[in-house]
């Protein structure tokens, strides 16, 4: 009976280890980049390997995301039809008259990059608004 218990414990240990490594693979294959710029100003949030890099005209910061932040990011990305990102239309056009910075969002998942066309900083396409708000909140 002891042998069966040991074998069962080892199997359970391998199962949990395998699940944990799958979660890390999912996180490490996800990159999110939000970039907004205009003459003389820029704003960049780049998340890669669970690390948030923020750059703007006057600030630079790096922070490691918590497990909950990573999970929320993955959840929000999974809610988006990535194959349709390049077809999303901008809800406003202030960027054409210097009323807003030009912004783009790109997501790399499973070694494939999906990118939006340009939209106004602060006013993303509706499908991306939850992810946009979350990205901005990570830097506050």
C-alpha positions, 0 to 999 in steps of 0.5 A: 500500500505504501508503494501506491501512496508514493507513486500517487504522490509523485504523480500529483507532484508532476501534475502540479509542476506541469500546470505551473510551467504551462501558466508561465509559458502562457505569460512569457509568450504574451507581449503587449505594447501601447504607444502614443506619440505626437510632435515632441511627446510620447507615451509607451507601456510595454509589457513583456515577460511579466515586466511593465516598462513605462516611458513618456516624455518626462518619466521612465519606470519599470515594475514587475507585475503581480500574479493577479495583474498578469492573470487579469491582463491575460483574461482581457487579451483573451476577450479580444479577437486578435485576428480582427485588431487591424480592422478596428476603426478609430471612434474619433479623429482628433489626432489629425488636428493635434487634438490627441496623440496618435496611438497604436496597440500591438499584442504578441501572443504565441509568436504572432503579432497583432496590431491596430491601426492608429487611433486617438490616445485616450479614445481606443476602439470600443473592443479595446477599451477595457484593456486600454483602461487596465493598461493605463491603471497599471501605471498609476 
